[in-house]
Amino acid sequence: MRSVVSFDSLKSMKKASKNGYRVLSREEGQKLLDRQARRYLRMSGPEFARKWKAKKIENPDRPEVMRVAFLLPFGG
């Protein structure tokens, strides 16, 4: 499965398509989720995915939690 994400949010990615989007592989999506979960929540991507699915995230409506939760389709 592949996902599409805005290139603006992926400054480390090398090349976008003509329309400004880049298709991510499953592995790239997992790396993106992991990187953002560590940055905003101080936990790994897989740990965040497990806790989110188990509804064990404290205050899930916080902006930093939602920012990472939106990435779950890319790598969770």
Beta strands, then each sheet from edge to edge (+ up, - down):
strand 1: 3-6
strand 2: 21-24
sheet 1: 1+ 2-
end
